[in-house]
Amino acid sequence: MMTRCVAALAAVGLLAACQPDGTVGQRTGAGAILGAVGGAVVGGLIGDRRGALIGAGIGTVAGAAVGAQLDAQQRELERNLEGTGATVTNTGEEILVNLPAGVTFAFDRAEIQPQFVEPLTRVSRTLAQYESSLIDVVGHTDSVGSAAYNQDLSQRRADAVADFMSRRGVLPARIAAFGRGEDQPVASNETESGRALNRRVEIVITPLTEG
């Protein structure tokens, strides 16, 4: 995680912005509303990434163009992920892509499953095309096992998705990956169906706006 943070930000002159845990600043603004969309990230990692991207020549999105861009990305992402079990939610301010862990990873593993490589490649191409946005990749687990182990697994899975996308054309400076472990369930951990919903990786796409 730290290696990717350094490599991404050194290129745009913001090496000092990397924190000891590999994060870059704190997420603010519209990300908070995603809690209503099934426990998505409320905190996060926008901070200095915005300034880094603008300094690197990535343009911002303003006014009605924000909604139009989100709508266009939503349609493409839904096509990318059709039939996989992943879902795409457009809040009007951000897009949440929910990747169920059973689709993306084998049990207790952090390597992307072969059958999901092509759908995630298509997602990466779409994200690379719409470069005026920030991307948070957030790993979640159920409550089975120790909290420390679940935190580590969720981080490794988030890193795996983030690294996959960066290798397929998404600018690394746009991406931050972190794990939430078992702390943000979207369903009861008392049932297998609930635990299955809690095991997920979320991709949160936030337009790079002028404000």
PyMOL commands that place a pseudoatom at each C-alpha (Angstrom):
pseudoatom trace, name=CA, resn=MET, resi=1, chain=A, elem=C, hetatm=0, pos=[0.000, 0.000, 0.000]
pseudoatom trace, name=CA, resn=MET, resi=2, chain=A, elem=C, hetatm=0, pos=[2.744, 2.447, 0.982]
pseudoatom trace, name=CA, resn=THR, resi=3, chain=A, elem=C, hetatm=0, pos=[4.739, 1.594, -2.141]
pseudoatom trace, name=CA, resn=ARG, resi=4, chain=A, elem=C, hetatm=0, pos=[1.805, 2.415, -4.406]
pseudoatom trace, name=CA, resn=CYS, resi=5, chain=A, elem=C, hetatm=0, pos=[1.121, 5.666, -2.551]
pseudoatom trace, name=CA, resn=VAL, resi=6, chain=A, elem=C, hetatm=0, pos=[4.729, 6.821, -2.936]
pseudoatom trace, name=CA, resn=ALA, resi=7, chain=A, elem=C, hetatm=0, pos=[4.937, 5.874, -6.601]
pseudoatom trace, name=CA, resn=ALA, resi=8, chain=A, elem=C, hetatm=0, pos=[1.692, 7.611, -7.479]
pseudoatom trace, name=CA, resn=LEU, resi=9, chain=A, elem=C, hetatm=0, pos=[2.282, 10.861, -5.655]
pseudoatom trace, name=CA, resn=ALA, resi=10, chain=A, elem=C, hetatm=0, pos=[5.987, 11.341, -6.292]
pseudoatom trace, name=CA, resn=ALA, resi=11, chain=A, elem=C, hetatm=0, pos=[5.162, 11.835, -9.968]
pseudoatom trace, name=CA, resn=VAL, resi=12, chain=A, elem=C, hetatm=0, pos=[3.049, 14.887, -9.142]
pseudoatom trace, name=CA, resn=GLY, resi=13, chain=A, elem=C, hetatm=0, pos=[5.236, 16.372, -6.429]
pseudoatom trace, name=CA, resn=LEU, resi=14, chain=A, elem=C, hetatm=0, pos=[3.180, 15.363, -3.398]
pseudoatom trace, name=CA, resn=LEU, resi=15, chain=A, elem=C, hetatm=0, pos=[5.346, 12.707, -1.810]
pseudoatom trace, name=CA, resn=ALA, resi=16, chain=A, elem=C, hetatm=0, pos=[5.050, 14.377, 1.582]
pseudoatom trace, name=CA, resn=ALA, resi=17, chain=A, elem=C, hetatm=0, pos=[1.284, 13.848, 1.559]
pseudoatom trace, name=CA, resn=CYS, resi=18, chain=A, elem=C, hetatm=0, pos=[1.604, 10.067, 2.117]
pseudoatom trace, name=CA, resn=GLN, resi=19, chain=A, elem=C, hetatm=0, pos=[0.750, 9.014, 5.643]
pseudoatom trace, name=CA, resn=PRO, resi=20, chain=A, elem=C, hetatm=0, pos=[2.538, 6.198, 7.497]
pseudoatom trace, name=CA, resn=ASP, resi=21, chain=A, elem=C, hetatm=0, pos=[-0.371, 3.806, 6.785]
pseudoatom trace, name=CA, resn=GLY, resi=22, chain=A, elem=C, hetatm=0, pos=[-0.320, 4.565, 3.054]
pseudoatom trace, name=CA, resn=THR, resi=23, chain=A, elem=C, hetatm=0, pos=[-3.390, 6.801, 3.023]
pseudoatom trace, name=CA, resn=VAL, resi=24, chain=A, elem=C, hetatm=0, pos=[-3.512, 10.292, 1.608]
pseudoatom trace, name=CA, resn=GLY, resi=25, chain=A, elem=C, hetatm=0, pos=[-5.453, 12.805, 3.659]
pseudoatom trace, name=CA, resn=GLN, resi=26, chain=A, elem=C, hetatm=0, pos=[-9.097, 12.349, 4.686]
pseudoatom trace, name=CA, resn=ARG, resi=27, chain=A, elem=C, hetatm=0, pos=[-12.209, 12.022, 2.551]
pseudoatom trace, name=CA, resn=THR, resi=28, chain=A, elem=C, hetatm=0, pos=[-14.753, 14.836, 2.868]
pseudoatom trace, name=CA, resn=GLY, resi=29, chain=A, elem=C, hetatm=0, pos=[-18.034, 15.927, 1.334]
pseudoatom trace, name=CA, resn=ALA, resi=30, chain=A, elem=C, hetatm=0, pos=[-20.400, 13.754, -0.638]
pseudoatom trace, name=CA, resn=GLY, resi=31, chain=A, elem=C, hetatm=0, pos=[-18.868, 10.455, 0.448]
pseudoatom trace, name=CA, resn=ALA, resi=32, chain=A, elem=C, hetatm=0, pos=[-20.827, 10.593, 3.677]
pseudoatom trace, name=CA, resn=ILE, resi=33, chain=A, elem=C, hetatm=0, pos=[-24.131, 9.981, 1.893]
pseudoatom trace, name=CA, resn=LEU, resi=34, chain=A, elem=C, hetatm=0, pos=[-22.992, 6.536, 0.804]
pseudoatom trace, name=CA, resn=GLY, resi=35, chain=A, elem=C, hetatm=0, pos=[-23.790, 5.163, 4.243]
pseudoatom trace, name=CA, resn=ALA, resi=36, chain=A, elem=C, hetatm=0, pos=[-27.397, 5.147, 3.101]
pseudoatom trace, name=CA, resn=VAL, resi=37, chain=A, elem=C, hetatm=0, pos=[-26.512, 2.986, 0.121]
pseudoatom trace, name=CA, resn=GLY, resi=38, chain=A, elem=C, hetatm=0, pos=[-25.702, -0.066, 2.197]
pseudoatom trace, name=CA, resn=GLY, resi=39, chain=A, elem=C, hetatm=0, pos=[-22.823, 0.776, 4.504]
pseudoatom trace, name=CA, resn=ALA, resi=40, chain=A, elem=C, hetatm=0, pos=[-20.367, 2.150, 1.959]
pseudoatom trace, name=CA, resn=VAL, resi=41, chain=A, elem=C, hetatm=0, pos=[-17.409, 4.228, 3.033]
pseudoatom trace, name=CA, resn=VAL, resi=42, chain=A, elem=C, hetatm=0, pos=[-18.238, 7.283, 5.161]
pseudoatom trace, name=CA, resn=GLY, resi=43, chain=A, elem=C, hetatm=0, pos=[-14.684, 8.304, 5.897]
pseudoatom trace, name=CA, resn=GLY, resi=44, chain=A, elem=C, hetatm=0, pos=[-12.178, 8.015, 3.082]
pseudoatom trace, name=CA, resn=LEU, resi=45, chain=A, elem=C, hetatm=0, pos=[-9.241, 9.281, 1.230]
pseudoatom trace, name=CA, resn=ILE, resi=46, chain=A, elem=C, hetatm=0, pos=[-9.727, 12.259, -1.065]
pseudoatom trace, name=CA, resn=GLY, resi=47, chain=A, elem=C, hetatm=0, pos=[-7.591, 14.985, 0.505]
pseudoatom trace, name=CA, resn=ASP, resi=48, chain=A, elem=C, hetatm=0, pos=[-4.487, 15.829, -1.479]
pseudoatom trace, name=CA, resn=ARG, resi=49, chain=A, elem=C, hetatm=0, pos=[-5.309, 13.490, -4.368]
pseudoatom trace, name=CA, resn=ARG, resi=50, chain=A, elem=C, hetatm=0, pos=[-7.572, 16.169, -5.817]
pseudoatom trace, name=CA, resn=GLY, resi=51, chain=A, elem=C, hetatm=0, pos=[-4.813, 18.765, -5.892]
pseudoatom trace, name=CA, resn=ALA, resi=52, chain=A, elem=C, hetatm=0, pos=[-2.340, 16.214, -7.231]
pseudoatom trace, name=CA, resn=LEU, resi=53, chain=A, elem=C, hetatm=0, pos=[-4.554, 15.323, -10.156]
pseudoatom trace, name=CA, resn=ILE, resi=54, chain=A, elem=C, hetatm=0, pos=[-5.371, 18.926, -11.030]
pseudoatom trace, name=CA, resn=GLY, resi=55, chain=A, elem=C, hetatm=0, pos=[-1.668, 19.731, -10.832]
pseudoatom trace, name=CA, resn=ALA, resi=56, chain=A, elem=C, hetatm=0, pos=[-0.988, 16.846, -13.202]
pseudoatom trace, name=CA, resn=GLY, resi=57, chain=A, elem=C, hetatm=0, pos=[-3.381, 18.304, -15.764]
pseudoatom trace, name=CA, resn=ILE, resi=58, chain=A, elem=C, hetatm=0, pos=[-6.515, 16.229, -15.077]
pseudoatom trace, name=CA, resn=GLY, resi=59, chain=A, elem=C, hetatm=0, pos=[-9.565, 18.413, -15.698]
pseudoatom trace, name=CA, resn=THR, resi=60, chain=A, elem=C, hetatm=0, pos=[-12.465, 18.972, -13.322]
pseudoatom trace, name=CA, resn=VAL, resi=61, chain=A, elem=C, hetatm=0, pos=[-16.190, 18.483, -13.943]
pseudoatom trace, name=CA, resn=ALA, resi=62, chain=A, elem=C, hetatm=0, pos=[-18.681, 21.267, -13.278]
pseudoatom trace, name=CA, resn=GLY, resi=63, chain=A, elem=C, hetatm=0, pos=[-22.424, 21.848, -13.093]
pseudoatom trace, name=CA, resn=ALA, resi=64, chain=A, elem=C, hetatm=0, pos=[-24.743, 19.638, -15.118]
pseudoatom trace, name=CA, resn=ALA, resi=65, chain=A, elem=C, hetatm=0, pos=[-21.749, 17.777, -16.526]
pseudoatom trace, name=CA, resn=VAL, resi=66, chain=A, elem=C, hetatm=0, pos=[-21.348, 15.977, -13.180]
pseudoatom trace, name=CA, resn=GLY, resi=67, chain=A, elem=C, hetatm=0, pos=[-24.711, 14.250, -13.470]
pseudoatom trace, name=CA, resn=ALA, resi=68, chain=A, elem=C, hetatm=0, pos=[-24.199, 13.481, -17.149]
pseudoatom trace, name=CA, resn=GLN, resi=69, chain=A, elem=C, hetatm=0, pos=[-20.805, 11.912, -16.472]
pseudoatom trace, name=CA, resn=LEU, resi=70, chain=A, elem=C, hetatm=0, pos=[-22.146, 9.809, -13.615]
pseudoatom trace, name=CA, resn=ASP, resi=71, chain=A, elem=C, hetatm=0, pos=[-25.071, 8.603, -15.728]
pseudoatom trace, name=CA, resn=ALA, resi=72, chain=A, elem=C, hetatm=0, pos=[-22.759, 7.655, -18.601]
pseudoatom trace, name=CA, resn=GLN, resi=73, chain=A, elem=C, hetatm=0, pos=[-20.370, 5.806, -16.290]
pseudoatom trace, name=CA, resn=GLN, resi=74, chain=A, elem=C, hetatm=0, pos=[-23.249, 4.002, -14.607]
pseudoatom trace, name=CA, resn=ARG, resi=75, chain=A, elem=C, hetatm=0, pos=[-24.533, 2.672, -17.926]
pseudoatom trace, name=CA, resn=GLU, resi=76, chain=A, elem=C, hetatm=0, pos=[-21.088, 1.499, -18.994]
pseudoatom trace, name=CA, resn=LEU, resi=77, chain=A, elem=C, hetatm=0, pos=[-20.301, -0.114, -15.651]
pseudoatom trace, name=CA, resn=GLU, resi=78, chain=A, elem=C, hetatm=0, pos=[-23.605, -1.964, -15.645]
pseudoatom trace, name=CA, resn=ARG, resi=79, chain=A, elem=C, hetatm=0, pos=[-22.770, -3.351, -19.075]
pseudoatom trace, name=CA, resn=ASN, resi=80, chain=A, elem=C, hetatm=0, pos=[-19.270, -4.242, -17.884]
pseudoatom trace, name=CA, resn=LEU, resi=81, chain=A, elem=C, hetatm=0, pos=[-20.634, -6.220, -14.937]
pseudoatom trace, name=CA, resn=GLU, resi=82, chain=A, elem=C, hetatm=0, pos=[-23.805, -7.705, -16.418]
pseudoatom trace, name=CA, resn=GLY, resi=83, chain=A, elem=C, hetatm=0, pos=[-24.400, -11.231, -15.150]
pseudoatom trace, name=CA, resn=THR, resi=84, chain=A, elem=C, hetatm=0, pos=[-21.596, -11.178, -12.556]
pseudoatom trace, name=CA, resn=GLY, resi=85, chain=A, elem=C, hetatm=0, pos=[-23.666, -10.467, -9.431]
pseudoatom trace, name=CA, resn=ALA, resi=86, chain=A, elem=C, hetatm=0, pos=[-21.952, -7.100, -8.886]
pseudoatom trace, name=CA, resn=THR, resi=87, chain=A, elem=C, hetatm=0, pos=[-24.166, -4.023, -8.548]
pseudoatom trace, name=CA, resn=VAL, resi=88, chain=A, elem=C, hetatm=0, pos=[-23.825, -0.364, -9.555]
pseudoatom trace, name=CA, resn=THR, resi=89, chain=A, elem=C, hetatm=0, pos=[-25.538, 2.440, -7.612]
pseudoatom trace, name=CA, resn=ASN, resi=90, chain=A, elem=C, hetatm=0, pos=[-25.588, 6.066, -8.763]
pseudoatom trace, name=CA, resn=THR, resi=91, chain=A, elem=C, hetatm=0, pos=[-26.366, 8.443, -5.878]
pseudoatom trace, name=CA, resn=GLY, resi=92, chain=A, elem=C, hetatm=0, pos=[-26.318, 11.551, -8.070]
pseudoatom trace, name=CA, resn=GLU, resi=93, chain=A, elem=C, hetatm=0, pos=[-23.025, 12.606, -6.493]
pseudoatom trace, name=CA, resn=GLU, resi=94, chain=A, elem=C, hetatm=0, pos=[-20.977, 9.397, -6.596]
pseudoatom trace, name=CA, resn=ILE, resi=95, chain=A, elem=C, hetatm=0, pos=[-21.122, 5.863, -7.975]
pseudoatom trace, name=CA, resn=LEU, resi=96, chain=A, elem=C, hetatm=0, pos=[-20.839, 2.796, -5.768]
pseudoatom trace, name=CA, resn=VAL, resi=97, chain=A, elem=C, hetatm=0, pos=[-19.814, -0.493, -7.392]
pseudoatom trace, name=CA, resn=ASN, resi=98, chain=A, elem=C, hetatm=0, pos=[-20.374, -3.421, -5.033]
pseudoatom trace, name=CA, resn=LEU, resi=99, chain=A, elem=C, hetatm=0, pos=[-18.296, -6.524, -5.766]
pseudoatom trace, name=CA, resn=PRO, resi=100, chain=A, elem=C, hetatm=0, pos=[-19.451, -9.517, -3.679]
pseudoatom trace, name=CA, resn=ALA, resi=101, chain=A, elem=C, hetatm=0, pos=[-16.408, -11.324, -2.295]
pseudoatom trace, name=CA, resn=GLY, resi=102, chain=A, elem=C, hetatm=0, pos=[-17.738, -14.685, -3.480]
pseudoatom trace, name=CA, resn=VAL, resi=103, chain=A, elem=C, hetatm=0, pos=[-17.640, -13.395, -7.049]
pseudoatom trace, name=CA, resn=THR, resi=104, chain=A, elem=C, hetatm=0, pos=[-14.284, -11.658, -6.845]
pseudoatom trace, name=CA, resn=PHE, resi=105, chain=A, elem=C, hetatm=0, pos=[-12.237, -13.908, -4.525]
pseudoatom trace, name=CA, resn=ALA, resi=106, chain=A, elem=C, hetatm=0, pos=[-12.006, -17.524, -3.437]
pseudoatom trace, name=CA, resn=PHE, resi=107, chain=A, elem=C, hetatm=0, pos=[-12.697, -18.261, 0.235]
pseudoatom trace, name=CA, resn=ASP, resi=108, chain=A, elem=C, hetatm=0, pos=[-10.136, -16.638, 2.528]
pseudoatom trace, name=CA, resn=ARG, resi=109, chain=A, elem=C, hetatm=0, pos=[-7.997, -15.506, -0.426]
pseudoatom trace, name=CA, resn=ALA, resi=110, chain=A, elem=C, hetatm=0, pos=[-7.042, -12.094, -1.847]
pseudoatom trace, name=CA, resn=GLU, resi=111, chain=A, elem=C, hetatm=0, pos=[-6.249, -13.118, -5.442]
pseudoatom trace, name=CA, resn=ILE, resi=112, chain=A, elem=C, hetatm=0, pos=[-8.856, -12.124, -8.020]
pseudoatom trace, name=CA, resn=GLN, resi=113, chain=A, elem=C, hetatm=0, pos=[-10.577, -15.207, -9.391]
pseudoatom trace, name=CA, resn=PRO, resi=114, chain=A, elem=C, hetatm=0, pos=[-9.906, -16.036, -13.076]
pseudoatom trace, name=CA, resn=GLN, resi=115, chain=A, elem=C, hetatm=0, pos=[-13.576, -15.751, -14.075]
pseudoatom trace, name=CA, resn=PHE, resi=116, chain=A, elem=C, hetatm=0, pos=[-13.708, -12.166, -12.802]
pseudoatom trace, name=CA, resn=VAL, resi=117, chain=A, elem=C, hetatm=0, pos=[-10.590, -10.936, -14.596]
pseudoatom trace, name=CA, resn=GLU, resi=118, chain=A, elem=C, hetatm=0, pos=[-12.403, -9.968, -17.804]
pseudoatom trace, name=CA, resn=PRO, resi=119, chain=A, elem=C, hetatm=0, pos=[-15.320, -8.090, -16.133]
pseudoatom trace, name=CA, resn=LEU, resi=120, chain=A, elem=C, hetatm=0, pos=[-12.888, -6.196, -13.894]
pseudoatom trace, name=CA, resn=THR, resi=121, chain=A, elem=C, hetatm=0, pos=[-10.727, -5.426, -16.916]
pseudoatom trace, name=CA, resn=ARG, resi=122, chain=A, elem=C, hetatm=0, pos=[-13.768, -3.854, -18.603]
pseudoatom trace, name=CA, resn=VAL, resi=123, chain=A, elem=C, hetatm=0, pos=[-14.481, -1.849, -15.443]
pseudoatom trace, name=CA, resn=SER, resi=124, chain=A, elem=C, hetatm=0, pos=[-10.869, -0.636, -15.429]
pseudoatom trace, name=CA, resn=ARG, resi=125, chain=A, elem=C, hetatm=0, pos=[-11.121, 0.516, -19.038]
pseudoatom trace, name=CA, resn=THR, resi=126, chain=A, elem=C, hetatm=0, pos=[-14.252, 2.505, -18.242]
pseudoatom trace, name=CA, resn=LEU, resi=127, chain=A, elem=C, hetatm=0, pos=[-12.614, 4.128, -15.222]
pseudoatom trace, name=CA, resn=ALA, resi=128, chain=A, elem=C, hetatm=0, pos=[-9.531, 4.970, -17.290]
pseudoatom trace, name=CA, resn=GLN, resi=129, chain=A, elem=C, hetatm=0, pos=[-11.735, 6.618, -19.914]
pseudoatom trace, name=CA, resn=TYR, resi=130, chain=A, elem=C, hetatm=0, pos=[-13.462, 8.859, -17.362]
pseudoatom trace, name=CA, resn=GLU, resi=131, chain=A, elem=C, hetatm=0, pos=[-10.299, 10.200, -15.782]
pseudoatom trace, name=CA, resn=SER, resi=132, chain=A, elem=C, hetatm=0, pos=[-11.849, 13.194, -13.969]
pseudoatom trace, name=CA, resn=SER, resi=133, chain=A, elem=C, hetatm=0, pos=[-12.744, 11.239, -10.844]
pseudoatom trace, name=CA, resn=LEU, resi=134, chain=A, elem=C, hetatm=0, pos=[-11.266, 9.859, -7.635]
pseudoatom trace, name=CA, resn=ILE, resi=135, chain=A, elem=C, hetatm=0, pos=[-11.544, 6.156, -6.839]
pseudoatom trace, name=CA, resn=ASP, resi=136, chain=A, elem=C, hetatm=0, pos=[-11.723, 4.639, -3.353]
pseudoatom trace, name=CA, resn=VAL, resi=137, chain=A, elem=C, hetatm=0, pos=[-11.494, 0.844, -3.126]
pseudoatom trace, name=CA, resn=VAL, resi=138, chain=A, elem=C, hetatm=0, pos=[-12.853, -0.408, 0.209]
pseudoatom trace, name=CA, resn=GLY, resi=139, chain=A, elem=C, hetatm=0, pos=[-12.675, -3.987, 1.493]
pseudoatom trace, name=CA, resn=HIS, resi=140, chain=A, elem=C, hetatm=0, pos=[-15.187, -5.446, 3.965]
pseudoatom trace, name=CA, resn=THR, resi=141, chain=A, elem=C, hetatm=0, pos=[-15.598, -8.830, 5.695]
pseudoatom trace, name=CA, resn=ASP, resi=142, chain=A, elem=C, hetatm=0, pos=[-18.123, -10.620, 7.863]
pseudoatom trace, name=CA, resn=SER, resi=143, chain=A, elem=C, hetatm=0, pos=[-17.477, -11.092, 11.599]
pseudoatom trace, name=CA, resn=VAL, resi=144, chain=A, elem=C, hetatm=0, pos=[-16.239, -14.704, 11.443]
pseudoatom trace, name=CA, resn=GLY, resi=145, chain=A, elem=C, hetatm=0, pos=[-12.687, -14.911, 12.792]
pseudoatom trace, name=CA, resn=SER, resi=146, chain=A, elem=C, hetatm=0, pos=[-10.705, -12.307, 14.675]
pseudoatom trace, name=CA, resn=ALA, resi=147, chain=A, elem=C, hetatm=0, pos=[-11.156, -8.612, 13.996]
pseudoatom trace, name=CA, resn=ALA, resi=148, chain=A, elem=C, hetatm=0, pos=[-7.423, -8.252, 13.305]
pseudoatom trace, name=CA, resn=TYR, resi=149, chain=A, elem=C, hetatm=0, pos=[-7.442, -11.032, 10.712]
pseudoatom trace, name=CA, resn=ASN, resi=150, chain=A, elem=C, hetatm=0, pos=[-10.555, -9.631, 9.040]
pseudoatom trace, name=CA, resn=GLN, resi=151, chain=A, elem=C, hetatm=0, pos=[-8.985, -6.179, 8.879]
pseudoatom trace, name=CA, resn=ASP, resi=152, chain=A, elem=C, hetatm=0, pos=[-5.905, -7.604, 7.179]
pseudoatom trace, name=CA, resn=LEU, resi=153, chain=A, elem=C, hetatm=0, pos=[-7.944, -9.664, 4.701]
pseudoatom trace, name=CA, resn=SER, resi=154, chain=A, elem=C, hetatm=0, pos=[-10.126, -6.699, 3.780]
pseudoatom trace, name=CA, resn=GLN, resi=155, chain=A, elem=C, hetatm=0, pos=[-7.039, -4.556, 3.168]
pseudoatom trace, name=CA, resn=ARG, resi=156, chain=A, elem=C, hetatm=0, pos=[-5.371, -7.205, 1.020]
pseudoatom trace, name=CA, resn=ARG, resi=157, chain=A, elem=C, hetatm=0, pos=[-8.496, -7.593, -1.094]
pseudoatom trace, name=CA, resn=ALA, resi=158, chain=A, elem=C, hetatm=0, pos=[-8.863, -3.842, -1.560]
pseudoatom trace, name=CA, resn=ASP, resi=159, chain=A, elem=C, hetatm=0, pos=[-5.190, -3.631, -2.532]
pseudoatom trace, name=CA, resn=ALA, resi=160, chain=A, elem=C, hetatm=0, pos=[-5.646, -6.461, -5.027]
pseudoatom trace, name=CA, resn=VAL, resi=161, chain=A, elem=C, hetatm=0, pos=[-8.503, -4.675, -6.816]
pseudoatom trace, name=CA, resn=ALA, resi=162, chain=A, elem=C, hetatm=0, pos=[-6.681, -1.328, -6.760]
pseudoatom trace, name=CA, resn=ASP, resi=163, chain=A, elem=C, hetatm=0, pos=[-3.470, -2.851, -8.123]
pseudoatom trace, name=CA, resn=PHE, resi=164, chain=A, elem=C, hetatm=0, pos=[-5.411, -4.713, -10.822]
pseudoatom trace, name=CA, resn=MET, resi=165, chain=A, elem=C, hetatm=0, pos=[-7.017, -1.475, -12.029]
pseudoatom trace, name=CA, resn=SER, resi=166, chain=A, elem=C, hetatm=0, pos=[-3.769, 0.488, -11.984]
pseudoatom trace, name=CA, resn=ARG, resi=167, chain=A, elem=C, hetatm=0, pos=[-2.103, -2.211, -14.116]
pseudoatom trace, name=CA, resn=ARG, resi=168, chain=A, elem=C, hetatm=0, pos=[-4.900, -1.837, -16.648]
pseudoatom trace, name=CA, resn=GLY, resi=169, chain=A, elem=C, hetatm=0, pos=[-4.645, 1.855, -17.310]
pseudoatom trace, name=CA, resn=VAL, resi=170, chain=A, elem=C, hetatm=0, pos=[-6.230, 3.630, -14.343]
pseudoatom trace, name=CA, resn=LEU, resi=171, chain=A, elem=C, hetatm=0, pos=[-3.904, 6.391, -13.127]
pseudoatom trace, name=CA, resn=PRO, resi=172, chain=A, elem=C, hetatm=0, pos=[-2.563, 5.210, -9.731]
pseudoatom trace, name=CA, resn=ALA, resi=173, chain=A, elem=C, hetatm=0, pos=[-2.759, 8.730, -8.273]
pseudoatom trace, name=CA, resn=ARG, resi=174, chain=A, elem=C, hetatm=0, pos=[-6.560, 8.542, -8.596]
pseudoatom trace, name=CA, resn=ILE, resi=175, chain=A, elem=C, hetatm=0, pos=[-6.835, 5.422, -6.436]
pseudoatom trace, name=CA, resn=ALA, resi=176, chain=A, elem=C, hetatm=0, pos=[-6.791, 4.840, -2.680]
pseudoatom trace, name=CA, resn=ALA, resi=177, chain=A, elem=C, hetatm=0, pos=[-7.367, 1.384, -1.179]
pseudoatom trace, name=CA, resn=PHE, resi=178, chain=A, elem=C, hetatm=0, pos=[-8.145, 0.516, 2.421]
pseudoatom trace, name=CA, resn=GLY, resi=179, chain=A, elem=C, hetatm=0, pos=[-9.879, -2.119, 4.509]
pseudoatom trace, name=CA, resn=ARG, resi=180, chain=A, elem=C, hetatm=0, pos=[-12.756, -1.749, 6.942]
pseudoatom trace, name=CA, resn=GLY, resi=181, chain=A, elem=C, hetatm=0, pos=[-12.674, -5.332, 8.190]
pseudoatom trace, name=CA, resn=GLU, resi=182, chain=A, elem=C, hetatm=0, pos=[-15.928, -6.273, 9.894]
pseudoatom trace, name=CA, resn=ASP, resi=183, chain=A, elem=C, hetatm=0, pos=[-16.753, -2.724, 11.050]
pseudoatom trace, name=CA, resn=GLN, resi=184, chain=A, elem=C, hetatm=0, pos=[-19.328, -1.723, 8.402]
pseudoatom trace, name=CA, resn=PRO, resi=185, chain=A, elem=C, hetatm=0, pos=[-21.792, -4.606, 7.899]
pseudoatom trace, name=CA, resn=VAL, resi=186, chain=A, elem=C, hetatm=0, pos=[-24.761, -4.123, 5.575]
pseudoatom trace, name=CA, resn=ALA, resi=187, chain=A, elem=C, hetatm=0, pos=[-26.645, -7.140, 6.945]
pseudoatom trace, name=CA, resn=SER, resi=188, chain=A, elem=C, hetatm=0, pos=[-26.795, -9.357, 10.030]
pseudoatom trace, name=CA, resn=ASN, resi=189, chain=A, elem=C, hetatm=0, pos=[-23.779, -11.537, 10.679]
pseudoatom trace, name=CA, resn=GLU, resi=190, chain=A, elem=C, hetatm=0, pos=[-26.088, -14.024, 12.407]
pseudoatom trace, name=CA, resn=THR, resi=191, chain=A, elem=C, hetatm=0, pos=[-27.089, -15.677, 9.104]
pseudoatom trace, name=CA, resn=GLU, resi=192, chain=A, elem=C, hetatm=0, pos=[-25.063, -17.046, 6.186]
pseudoatom trace, name=CA, resn=SER, resi=193, chain=A, elem=C, hetatm=0, pos=[-26.989, -14.872, 3.726]
pseudoatom trace, name=CA, resn=GLY, resi=194, chain=A, elem=C, hetatm=0, pos=[-26.177, -11.801, 5.807]
pseudoatom trace, name=CA, resn=ARG, resi=195, chain=A, elem=C, hetatm=0, pos=[-22.509, -12.721, 6.122]
pseudoatom trace, name=CA, resn=ALA, resi=196, chain=A, elem=C, hetatm=0, pos=[-22.329, -13.203, 2.347]
pseudoatom trace, name=CA, resn=LEU, resi=197, chain=A, elem=C, hetatm=0, pos=[-23.594, -9.646, 1.843]
pseudoatom trace, name=CA, resn=ASN, resi=198, chain=A, elem=C, hetatm=0, pos=[-21.034, -8.291, 4.291]
pseudoatom trace, name=CA, resn=ARG, resi=199, chain=A, elem=C, hetatm=0, pos=[-18.115, -9.904, 2.431]
pseudoatom trace, name=CA, resn=ARG, resi=200, chain=A, elem=C, hetatm=0, pos=[-17.543, -7.391, -0.354]
pseudoatom trace, name=CA, resn=VAL, resi=201, chain=A, elem=C, hetatm=0, pos=[-15.239, -4.886, -2.009]
pseudoatom trace, name=CA, resn=GLU, resi=202, chain=A, elem=C, hetatm=0, pos=[-16.706, -1.501, -2.889]
pseudoatom trace, name=CA, resn=ILE, resi=203, chain=A, elem=C, hetatm=0, pos=[-15.410, 0.865, -5.545]
pseudoatom trace, name=CA, resn=VAL, resi=204, chain=A, elem=C, hetatm=0, pos=[-16.516, 4.447, -4.828]
pseudoatom trace, name=CA, resn=ILE, resi=205, chain=A, elem=C, hetatm=0, pos=[-16.162, 6.823, -7.785]
pseudoatom trace, name=CA, resn=THR, resi=206, chain=A, elem=C, hetatm=0, pos=[-16.275, 10.549, -6.978]
pseudoatom trace, name=CA, resn=PRO, resi=207, chain=A, elem=C, hetatm=0, pos=[-16.222, 13.187, -9.742]
pseudoatom trace, name=CA, resn=LEU, resi=208, chain=A, elem=C, hetatm=0, pos=[-13.316, 15.611, -9.591]
pseudoatom trace, name=CA, resn=THR, resi=209, chain=A, elem=C, hetatm=0, pos=[-15.255, 18.873, -9.217]
pseudoatom trace, name=CA, resn=GLU, resi=210, chain=A, elem=C, hetatm=0, pos=[-14.121, 22.486, -9.119]
pseudoatom trace, name=CA, resn=GLY, resi=211, chain=A, elem=C, hetatm=0, pos=[-15.259, 23.180, -5.571]
for i in range(1, 211): cmd.bond("trace and resi %d" % i, "trace and resi %d" % (i + 1))
show_as sticks, trace
zoom trace
